[in-house]
Amino acid sequence: KEGKNKKKKKKKRKKGEKKRNERLTILITSQVLADNNAERAYFLRAINRDPTNLQSHISYQRVALKMGDRDVLLSEYSVYMRDHPDTGLYLYLYGRLLKDSARARHYFQRAVKADTTLFNAHIDLGRSYYHDGLYEEAIGRYRIALRLKPQSATTSNLLGLAYYHRGYPKRAIAEYQRAIAQKPDYTDAYLNLGLAFYFTDQPDKAINTYQQGLDAVPADSEKHLLYHNLGMAYRQTDQIAKARDAYTRALKHKPKYVESHISLGNLSFSQGDYTTAIASYNKAINTES
């Protein structure tokens, strides 16, 4: 009897916990929806005050997409285009909502043709070309964007990527350096600059770049990436102990970072320490499906 009563109490307790969790989930979901609706309404009011404010439109779209209302947005921006058929702003905003990259690019191209000053449209058109391997076209768009906003660190970084993949590593390095000069805590630019040095057999410069990045970027940034790449550069110069330390530091910042577990495994494997290598590979396996 005592055993049965314990089981009943345990079952009742679990049922109570489940109901409390369900109520809590409903409350949290309701609050999130309320917050999203309020934010969406705020940006809609901003658009009504100034229909040409690009940032208000982008923020409005972001919230609505988060709420799963892509079809509603497509309908709304179709009306904008119908009422303003030759306005680059609305062509661009409609293109941003399209999942099909070819269709989106078509609207970005129409947008920059209608309004050559649309910085964001040039950037997104450049990204579209870049992701399809059309690096020369991407370079052209990013260069136009840089003329519009010469201080844009993001554009310099993107241009560097396009130059690198097109086979111009020196130009890429110059753009990454310019991005860092514009934004000294720009993690992506440090990562890309270091990789450019790494893949052009300049590991000492890669090491210096990653060390500068670790000193410059905020504590809560993606330092695990910088530490991991620093380990790669140390490995390239056969500084094994320093490479191992860098990979380990990456895992302190992000314990489930798969690449560092794999790199530690490779390091142990290359030294014939198969037991440690197996342990590292198993950790990598257990962090991903």
Disulfide bonds with the S-S distance in Angstrom:
none
